[in-house]
Amino acid sequence: MKNKIKEYRTKTRMTQQELADKVNVSSRTIISLEKGQYKPSIMLAYKIAFLFNATIEDVFCLPENEILEEKNENP
């Protein structure tokens, strides 16, 4: 799942551990999210977006992920 978490995090000069602490997850979860290897719960997505004063759709690249999902469903 594509996202802009690293972009937002670095823009605010926040470490992965600091972000993890603020949203109550492990730094490994943040690492996996940034690599696109983990799909967050709606609550975690909301917490991250809220923290960055952004929308879930923007942080998690909704249009791009919809296209990727369609390609995976119809190879």
Buried (B, 14 or more C-beta within 10 A) or exposed (E): BEBBBBEBBEEEEBEBEBBBBEBEBEBEBBBBBBEBEBEBEEEBBBBBBEBBEBEBEEBBBEEEBEEBEEEEEEE
